[in-house]
Amino acid sequence: MTDRDAPADRPPASRPRLGRDGAGRFVPGCSGNPAGRQRAALAAEMDSRGTADAPEVYAMVLAAAVGGDMRAAAVLLDRWWPVVRRTSLDLPDLPRLETAEVLVRVHGSIIERAARNEISAEQAEIASKLIEGHRKLIKLTDVQTKLAEIERILAGKDLAEVMDGAVTC
């Protein structure tokens, strides 16, 4: 069979098949247009379009906002006065987190403070994640303590002594 006789759904064998699978399709990560449209050129083109039309667009959004369009007003206000996000947690009355009971109490107070808008929902979420991580560490410490106690009890005893009295199936 020659290249001319190759079925239409498969490329002739003489064509390069780099980046293609057995059926001639491009494999993931290999574009059919590797040079493609350059991102920098596209970004520059978009910037020039935006810069040229920006005064008109701004005037239209401002006019819409003055006319009562709350969405337009929100767009402008978000640009003029962006939301300030806190980067720290302000929890001055936080007790020592030594037991699970304290963690439950503190977590409840954080939820209450978020409900009263004393702290943001984002801060409450961060605090909850920190409390959950601390709870896991307390649990790990408890398991390690219990394991050490079991090892201390079993030290020096042989298996027959330990299994004596154990329920067998």
Secondary structure, DSSP 4 states (H G I P E B T S, - for coil): --GGGS-TTS--TTS--TTB-TTSPBPTT--SSSS-S-HHHHHHHHHHHHHHHHHHHHHHHHHHHHTT-HHHHHHHHHHHSPPPPP-S---TTPPP--SHHHHHHHHHHHHHHHHTTSS-HHHHHHHHHHHHHHHHHHHHHHHHHHHHHHHHHHTT--HHHHHTT----
